[in-house]
Amino acid sequence: MTTLGWVTGSIALLAFGFNAIFWSLSARRIRRWKKMIARRPDPARWPCAHVFVCLKGASPRLASTAAAVDGQDYPGEYRVTFITEGPAARDEAAAHLAPILPSLRRSDHVVAGRVMDSPLRCAQKNYNLLAGIRHADQEHREAEVYAFCDGDLHVQPSWLREVVRPLAIGESEASTSFHYAGSDDRHLMGALHGLAETCQSLAASVCRGFTWGGSTAILVAAFRRLDLGTVWASTVVDDLSMSRAVREARVRVTPVAQFLVRGRSEIENYGSFVRWLGRQFFFVKIYTPWYYRLLWSKMLLDVAALWLATFHVAYRVIQGDWPAEPWVAAMIVASASTLIVSFLAYRRLIPERPSVRAWFGASLLVSGASLLACADASLRRKRLTWRDKTYVLARGGRVVHVDGHDGPLDDPIPEKAVA
């Protein structure tokens, strides 16, 4: 057995095991969720819910998004608050919302103001959410559930009912649902973005306590007990800072294994994708470092397995003794097949399945892009530019300074309606 054979076989075996464990855990927890739904009937009483939607910039889908959130088939009472940074006179999102708002039955609008003009040091989205919650507590009947939804998503009519159901039946104190990114023209970059979003959704079923800010619900009592308002008032991202607080307090989060919300991919090139994913990984690094180390390990194993396998095969063919070391060849095939088949299996979970050709191509590129994104996140230290603001971070992800500028410096995707 050659050294190359041992190295290639060992890495292929580790990559195979890592991916097999991830997929088996995802499948098991999705099955457990489905059994829970089948076993538990609808609650006798649905709690009063308040939905918060942060908006920023223009969005061609705002009218349909607002109508979908306002018109949920939720059996209980609920309200919706849209939050913008500024008023209609100087805020594009507020200007687009103004003509839509009168047609909505359960919705109102709050202007949060700029975080830089306040004593708080946190992300603008966090600041907007806190303003919306204050408004809801002061102006409306006190809610029992807070639900959060991004403003550029296509929301299913059953979204609120399904994310609140685990809370209403006592299954957990918080929930988060699956999401995916669609591409209208089904190009490769859209498939790559969709694959990454789907993997992040599945991670919610494996990583305990994970919440996604675009589709999350939490009991108001738990929100206040965890003092999440204070957490958000000093952090640069809403969902992973919530995930850290929830996990540390051992609060149970139910991953609702349905793709209830759909985003639209607007990534134009590979570099934009890597920068976007690098920012997501940066948030993981500063708020959940243990998961970040696991992420690094998985990316390294996947890329090393594919690269070493390719090198091993080429070397053997050049030497003229292929196939040699059959167990190494078997591990190479098993590892690569597990990686590709698992990505194609993710595609089958999505309601609007993308083309097989684009998805297959994305599955070959995503591991290398993810490794580059991990490196990008590792190089980011205490400074993060996101949209039209730059945040300076201290230890633990606490924001110590916020600067504003005229345009986005590090936002490769025009996430037009997400604050």
C-alpha positions in Angstrom: 0.0 0.0 0.0 1.5 3.3 -1.1 1.5 6.5 1.0 -0.8 8.1 -1.6 -3.2 5.3 -1.2 -3.3 5.5 2.6 -3.8 9.3 2.5 -6.4 9.2 -0.2 -8.3 6.3 1.3 -8.3 7.8 4.8 -9.6 11.2 3.7 -12.2 9.6 1.5 -13.4 7.5 4.4 -13.6 10.5 6.7 -15.5 12.6 4.1 -17.9 9.7 3.5 -18.5 9.3 7.2 -19.0 13.0 7.8 -21.6 13.4 5.0 -23.3 10.1 5.9 -23.8 11.2 9.5 -25.1 14.7 8.4 -27.6 13.2 6.0 -28.8 10.5 8.4 -29.3 13.0 11.2 -31.2 15.3 8.9 -33.4 12.4 7.6 -34.0 11.1 11.2 -35.1 14.5 12.6 -37.3 15.2 9.6 -39.0 11.9 10.1 -39.4 12.7 13.8 -41.0 16.0 13.0 -43.5 14.4 10.6 -44.4 11.8 13.3 -44.9 14.6 15.8 -47.3 16.4 13.4 -49.2 13.2 12.7 -49.5 12.4 16.4 -50.4 15.8 17.7 -53.8 17.3 16.7 -54.3 21.0 16.2 -54.4 22.9 19.5 -57.7 23.9 21.1 -56.5 27.5 21.2 -54.0 29.3 18.9 -52.0 32.0 20.6 -52.1 35.6 19.6 -49.1 36.3 17.3 -47.4 39.4 16.1 -45.3 39.2 12.9 -42.4 41.6 12.3 -41.1 42.2 8.7 -38.0 44.4 8.2 -37.7 46.2 4.8 -34.9 48.0 3.2 -34.6 49.4 -0.3 -36.9 48.6 -3.3 -38.4 45.2 -4.0 -40.4 44.3 -7.0 -42.1 41.6 -4.9 -43.1 43.8 -2.0 -46.8 43.9 -2.9 -47.1 40.1 -3.1 -45.0 39.6 0.0 -47.0 42.1 2.0 -50.3 40.6 0.9 -49.1 37.0 1.6 -48.0 37.9 5.2 -51.1 39.9 5.9 -53.4 37.2 4.5 -52.2 34.1 6.4 -54.7 31.3 7.1 -53.8 31.4 10.8 -56.7 30.2 12.9 -55.9 32.6 15.8 -55.5 36.4 16.1 -52.4 38.0 14.6 -51.0 41.4 13.6 -48.2 42.4 11.2 -45.7 45.3 11.6 -43.5 46.4 8.7 -40.4 48.3 9.8 -38.3 50.6 7.8 -35.2 52.7 8.7 -36.8 56.0 7.6 -40.1 57.6 6.5 -41.4 57.5 2.9 -39.9 60.9 2.1 -36.3 59.5 2.4 -36.6 55.7 2.6 -37.2 53.7 -0.6 -38.8 50.8 1.2 -41.2 53.0 3.1 -42.1 54.8 -0.2 -43.0 51.5 -1.9 -44.9 50.3 1.2 -47.1 53.5 1.5 -49.5 52.8 -1.4 -49.8 49.1 -0.4 -50.5 49.5 3.3 -54.1 50.8 3.0 -55.1 47.5 1.4 -53.8 45.4 4.2 -56.2 44.5 7.0 -53.9 43.5 9.8 -50.7 45.5 9.1 -49.1 48.8 10.2 -45.8 50.5 9.6 -43.1 51.7 12.0 -40.2 54.0 11.3 -37.2 52.8 13.4 -34.7 55.6 12.6 -31.0 55.1 12.1 -29.0 53.1 14.7 -26.2 55.6 14.4 -28.4 58.3 15.8 -29.2 56.2 18.9 -27.1 55.2 21.9 -27.3 51.5 20.8 -24.6 49.8 18.9 -26.0 46.9 16.9 -27.0 46.0 13.3 -29.6 48.2 11.7 -31.9 45.1 11.3 -31.7 44.4 15.1 -32.5 48.0 15.8 -35.5 47.9 13.5 -36.8 44.7 15.1 -36.5 46.2 18.6 -38.4 49.3 17.4 -41.2 47.1 16.0 -41.4 45.1 19.2 -41.7 48.2 21.3 -44.4 49.5 19.0 -46.3 46.2 19.2 -46.2 46.1 23.0 -47.4 49.7 23.3 -50.0 49.9 20.6 -51.6 46.5 20.3 -52.9 43.7 22.4 -50.0 41.9 24.1 -48.9 39.1 21.9 -48.0 35.6 23.1 -45.8 34.7 20.1 -43.3 36.9 18.1 -42.8 35.8 14.5 -40.1 37.2 12.2 -40.1 37.1 8.4 -37.7 38.7 5.9 -39.3 41.2 3.5 -38.2 39.8 0.2 -39.6 36.3 0.5 -42.5 34.4 -1.1 -44.4 33.2 2.0 -46.8 30.3 1.9 -50.3 30.9 3.2 -49.7 28.3 5.9 -46.4 29.8 7.1 -47.6 31.4 10.3 -49.8 28.4 11.3 -47.0 25.9 10.8 -44.2 27.9 12.6 -46.6 28.6 15.6 -48.0 25.1 15.8 -45.0 23.6 17.8 -45.4 26.4 20.3 -49.1 26.1 20.5 -49.0 22.3 21.3 -46.2 22.7 23.8 -43.6 20.9 21.6 -41.1 23.7 22.1 -40.7 27.4 22.9 -39.3 28.4 19.5 -39.4 27.2 15.9 -37.7 27.9 12.6 -38.8 26.7 9.1 -36.9 25.6 6.0 -36.2 28.0 3.1 -34.8 27.9 -0.4 -33.6 30.3 -3.1 -35.1 30.0 -6.5 -33.7 31.3 -9.8 -36.0 32.5 -12.5 -33.6 31.6 -15.3 -32.2 28.4 -13.6 -28.6 29.4 -14.3 -25.7 27.7 -12.5 -25.1 30.5 -10.0 -28.8 30.4 -9.0 -28.5 26.7 -8.5 -25.3 27.2 -6.4 -27.1 29.8 -4.2 -30.1 27.5 -3.9 -27.9 24.6 -2.9 -26.2 26.6 -0.2 -29.5 27.9 1.2 -30.9 24.3 1.2 -27.9 23.1 3.1 -28.3 25.9 5.6 -31.9 24.9 6.1 -31.0 21.2 6.7 -28.4 22.4 9.2 -31.3 23.6 11.3 -32.4 20.0 11.7 -28.9 18.9 12.8 -27.6 21.8 14.8 -29.7 22.1 18.0 -31.0 25.5 18.8 -30.4 27.0 15.3 -32.8 29.7 14.2 -33.0 31.5 10.9 -34.1 35.2 11.1 -36.1 35.0 7.9 -38.6 32.5 9.3 -38.7 32.1 13.1 -41.3 32.2 15.9 -40.7 32.3 19.7 -42.9 32.6 22.7 -42.9 36.1 24.1 -42.3 34.7 27.6 -39.2 32.9 26.3 -38.0 36.0 24.4 -38.2 38.1 27.6 -36.8 35.4 29.8 -33.7 35.1 27.6 -33.5 38.9 27.4 -33.1 38.7 23.6 -33.8 42.4 23.4 -30.6 43.1 25.2 -28.8 40.5 23.1 -29.9 42.2 19.8 -29.1 45.6 21.1 -25.3 44.8 21.0 -24.9 42.3 18.2 -24.5 42.5 14.4 -26.9 39.7 13.3 -30.3 38.7 14.7 -30.6 34.9 14.1 -27.2 33.6 15.1 -27.1 35.8 18.2 -30.5 34.4 19.1 -29.3 30.9 18.4 -26.4 31.3 20.8 -28.7 32.6 23.6 -31.2 29.9 23.0 -28.6 27.1 23.0 -26.9 28.4 26.1 -30.3 28.5 28.0 -31.1 25.0 26.6 -34.4 26.2 25.1 -35.8 23.8 22.6 -36.2 24.9 19.0 -38.3 22.9 16.6 -37.1 22.8 13.0 -40.3 22.9 10.9 -39.3 20.6 8.1 -41.3 22.4 5.4 -40.1 24.8 2.8 -42.6 27.5 3.8 -40.7 30.5 2.4 -38.9 31.1 -0.9 -36.3 33.7 -1.8 -35.0 34.6 -5.2 -31.4 34.2 -6.1 -29.8 37.3 -7.6 -26.1 36.1 -7.5 -24.4 37.0 -10.8 -21.0 35.3 -10.5 -18.8 32.9 -8.5 -16.9 35.6 -6.6 -20.2 37.2 -5.5 -21.3 33.9 -4.2 -18.1 33.3 -2.2 -18.3 36.7 -0.6 -21.9 36.3 0.3 -21.2 32.8 1.8 -18.1 34.2 3.5 -20.3 36.7 5.4 -22.7 34.0 6.5 -19.8 31.9 7.8 -18.3 35.0 9.5 -21.5 35.2 11.5 -21.2 31.5 12.4 -17.6 32.1 13.5 -18.3 34.9 15.9 -21.5 33.6 17.5 -21.2 29.8 17.2 -17.4 29.0 17.0 -17.9 25.3 17.7 -20.1 24.9 14.6 -17.6 27.0 12.6 -14.9 24.5 13.4 -17.1 21.6 12.3 -17.9 23.6 9.2 -14.2 24.0 8.4 -13.6 20.3 9.0 -16.4 19.3 6.6 -15.3 21.6 3.9 -11.7 20.5 4.1 -12.6 16.9 4.0 -15.0 17.3 1.0 -12.5 19.3 -1.0 -9.5 17.1 0.0 -11.5 14.0 -0.9 -12.4 15.2 -4.4 -9.0 16.7 -5.2 -7.0 13.8 -3.8 -9.3 11.3 -5.5 -8.8 13.1 -8.9 -5.0 13.2 -8.3 -4.9 9.5 -7.3 -6.8 8.4 -10.3 -4.7 10.5 -12.7 -1.5 9.3 -11.1 -2.5 5.6 -11.4 -3.6 6.1 -15.0 -0.2 7.7 -15.9 1.7 4.9 -14.1 -0.3 2.4 -16.1 -1.5 0.3 -13.1 -5.1 1.4 -12.8 -7.1 0.0 -11.1 -4.7 -0.6 -8.2 -5.4 -0.6 -4.5 -9.1 -1.5 -5.0 -10.2 -0.6 -1.5 -8.9 3.0 -2.1 -10.8 3.1 -5.4 -13.9 1.9 -3.6 -13.6 4.6 -1.0 -13.1 7.2 -3.6 -16.2 6.2 -5.4 -18.2 5.9 -2.2 -17.1 9.4 -1.0 -17.7 11.2 -4.2 -21.1 9.4 -4.7 -22.2 10.3 -1.2 -21.4 13.9 -1.8 -23.1 14.2 -5.2 -26.1 12.0 -4.3 -26.7 13.9 -1.1 -26.8 17.2 -3.0 -29.1 15.8 -5.6 -31.3 14.5 -2.7 -31.5 18.0 -1.3 -32.9 19.0 -4.7 -35.8 16.6 -4.3 -36.9 18.3 -1.1 -37.5 21.6 -2.8 -41.1 22.3 -4.0 -39.9 23.9 -7.2 -37.1 21.6 -8.3 -34.3 23.2 -10.3 -32.9 21.6 -13.4 -30.8 18.5 -12.8 -27.9 19.8 -15.0 -27.6 23.1 -13.1 -27.9 21.4 -9.7 -25.3 18.7 -10.6 -22.9 21.4 -11.7 -23.5 23.3 -8.5 -22.8 20.2 -6.4 -19.3 20.0 -8.0 -18.6 23.6 -7.3 -20.1 24.1 -3.8 -17.5 22.4 -1.8 -14.6 24.5 -3.3 -16.7 27.7 -2.9 -17.5 26.8 0.7 -13.8 26.3 1.5 -13.0 29.7 0.0 -15.8 31.2 2.0 -14.5 29.7 5.2 -11.1 31.2 4.4 -12.8 34.5 3.7 -14.6 34.4 7.1 -11.4 33.5 8.9 -9.6 36.6 7.4 -12.4 38.8 8.6 -11.5 40.1 12.1 -13.2 42.9 13.9 -14.7 44.9 11.0 -17.7 44.0 8.8 -19.2 46.1 6.1 -22.8 45.2 5.3 -25.0 47.2 3.1 -24.5 50.9 3.8 -22.9 50.5 7.3 -19.7 49.3 8.7 -19.6 47.6 12.1 -16.6 47.3 14.4 -16.8 44.3 16.6 -15.3 43.4 20.0 -14.8 40.0 21.5 -17.9 37.7 21.3 -19.4 39.6 18.5 -20.4 42.7 20.4 -20.7 45.8 18.3 -18.7 48.8 19.6 -18.9 51.2 16.7 -21.1 51.8 13.6 -20.2 53.9 10.6 -22.4 54.9 7.7 -21.5 55.5 4.1 -23.3 56.2 0.8 -23.5 52.7 -0.7 -23.0 49.0 0.0 -19.3 48.0 0.0 -19.6 44.3 0.8 -23.0 43.2 -0.2 -22.7 41.2 -3.4 -26.3 40.3 -3.5 -28.9 43.1 -3.7 -31.0 41.8 -0.8 -33.3 44.6 -1.6 -35.9 44.2 1.1 -34.0 42.8 4.0 -32.7 45.3 6.6 
